[in-house]
């Protein structure tokens, strides 16, 4: 039920994510320097998610979804629920 998860270990060190245009490293996250620890992920979206989490300072084991789930964006033209008339509530 729900979206299956996979566990990932975020190592210590400053996080770096190469540019998305870098076709050989766009899914690789680097931690620390001399030598850097590299983690290759299945997709750019997964690499960006883990890099964003690591940028908050979190390190250690974490569970993430195995698939990318797109959430619908609310439309600025979406109808709003009706408001009660003044004095009727």
C-alpha positions in Angstrom: 0.0 0.0 0.0 1.2 3.5 -0.7 4.5 4.4 -2.3 7.3 1.9 -1.6 10.4 3.4 0.1 14.1 2.8 -0.1 16.7 3.6 2.5 19.7 5.9 1.7 22.6 6.9 3.9 23.6 10.5 3.8 27.3 10.8 4.7 29.0 13.6 6.5 30.5 16.5 4.6 29.5 19.5 2.5 27.0 18.4 -0.2 27.5 19.2 -3.9 25.2 18.4 -6.8 26.6 19.0 -10.4 24.6 21.0 -12.9 21.7 19.2 -14.5 23.3 19.8 -17.9 26.3 17.6 -16.9 25.2 14.4 -18.6 27.8 12.2 -16.9 27.2 13.4 -13.3 23.7 14.9 -13.2 22.5 12.1 -10.9 25.6 12.0 -8.6 25.7 13.8 -5.2 29.1 14.5 -3.7 29.8 14.8 0.1 33.0 16.3 1.5 36.4 16.7 -0.1 39.7 15.0 -0.4 38.4 12.4 -1.2 34.7 13.2 -1.7 32.2 10.5 -1.2 29.9 10.1 -4.2 26.4 8.7 -4.3 24.9 7.9 -7.7 21.1 8.0 -7.8 18.5 6.6 -10.2 17.2 10.0 -11.4 18.0 13.7 -11.3 14.8 14.2 -9.2 16.1 11.7 -6.6 19.5 13.4 -6.5 17.9 16.8 -6.1 15.6 15.6 -3.3 18.6 14.1 -1.4 20.8 17.1 -2.0 18.0 19.4 -0.6 17.6 17.2 2.5 21.4 17.2 3.0 21.5 21.0 2.6 19.3 21.2 5.7 22.1 19.5 7.7 20.5 16.1 8.0 23.0 13.2 7.9 22.4 9.5 8.4 19.8 7.0 7.2 16.6 8.2 5.5 13.7 6.6 3.6 12.7 8.1 0.3 10.0 7.1 -2.2 11.1 4.7 -5.0 9.0 6.5 -7.6 8.4 10.1 -8.4 4.9 11.2 -7.6 3.6 14.4 -9.2 1.3 16.4 -7.1 -1.2 18.6 -8.9 -0.6 22.3 -8.6 -3.6 24.4 -7.6 -4.7 26.5 -10.5 -4.9 30.3 -9.8 -8.3 30.1 -11.5 -9.6 27.3 -9.4 -13.0 28.0 -7.9 -12.9 29.0 -4.2 -15.5 27.5 -1.8 -18.4 29.8 -1.2 -18.2 32.1 1.7 -21.1 32.5 4.1 -23.1 35.7 3.8 -22.4 38.2 6.5 -24.8 37.9 9.4 -25.9 34.3 8.6 -23.3 32.5 10.7 
